[in-house]
Amino acid sequence: MNRHPIIIEILKYKPLFLDTEFTELRQSASLISLAIIADTDETFYAEFTEVEFDKLSDWHKENVVSNLFLDKPSTKPRKSQRFFRGSTEDVTRELLGWMQQLSKKYEGQMFQFWADVPHYDWVFFCELFGGARALPSYIHYMPMDIATLLLVKNIDPSKDRMSLLKDVELKGLKPHNALFDANIAKEVYHKFLLK
C-alpha cells in the first residue's frame, strides 16, 4: 500500500485517545472527568471530586454529571483499566503512574494524543502536569484532531460521530461521558485514518 508521507509520520507514534468533561467553555473551567484509551485498550478514567456540582449549568447536570459512574458500587474495571476518583492532585499522581507504566510497556515509544476538537481538552490535560513544557518526555507536544481528520477525508466534521460508526456499541456508556467520547475518537481514528 502506498501511503501519504503524513500518514507514515503519524504511524510512527503510539496513539492515545483523550477526552475530558469540564465545567464551562472558559479558561477558568475545572475538569469533571478525564479518559485516555490506548489503541490496544489500556484505559485510564478519572472523576474529579473538587467540582462544585451545585454551581453547574442544568445542561451539565443533565448530560455530564448524570453520566458519571465511579461513585456507584457496581463499577468494576477490567484488568487493563484504571479507574480513579479523587482530587486534581491525586488524579494527576495516578495518571502519571499509569502513563509511566504504559511507557515502560511500549519501551519508551512516543505517545501522540488524539481527541475530537481538543482545544480545551489538551490545555486542561497539560495543566495537570504544570503546563505543556512540563509534559513527560514520552508525550508528543502536539495533539491531533479527529475533526480535522474527518475534514481531510471529505467528511463534514460536524457530523454526529455515532452516525459514522453504525456498527459500534459501547454498553453502559453515553455521550458526554469522557470514557464514551474517548472510545468514539479511537473508533473514528481506526475507521478513517487509513481509509
Stockholm file with secondary structure:
# STOCKHOLM 1.0

chainA/1-195         MNRHPIIIEILKYKPLFLDTEFTELRQSASLISLAIIADTDETFYAEFTEVEFDKLSDWHKENVVSNLFLDKPSTKPRKSQRFFRGSTEDVTRELLGWMQQLSKKYEGQMFQFWADVPHYDWVFFCELFGGARALPSYIHYMPMDIATLLLVKNIDPSKDRMSLLKDVELKGLKPHNALFDANIAKEVYHKFLLK
#=GR chainA/1-195 SS CCCCHHHHHHTTSEEEEEEEEESCSSTTCCEEEEEEEETTCCEEEEEETTCCGGGSCHHHHHHTGGGCCTTSTTCCCCTTEEEEEECHHHHHHHHHHHHHHHHHHTTTCCEEEEESSCHHHHHHHHHHTTSGGGSCTTBCSSCEEHHHHHHHTTCCTTSCHHHHCTTCCCTTCCTTSHHHHHHHHHHHHHHHSCC
#=GC SS_cons         CCCCHHHHHHTTSEEEEEEEEESCSSTTCCEEEEEEEETTCCEEEEEETTCCGGGSCHHHHHHTGGGCCTTSTTCCCCTTEEEEEECHHHHHHHHHHHHHHHHHHTTTCCEEEEESSCHHHHHHHHHHTTSGGGSCTTBCSSCEEHHHHHHHTTCCTTSCHHHHCTTCCCTTCCTTSHHHHHHHHHHHHHHHSCC
//
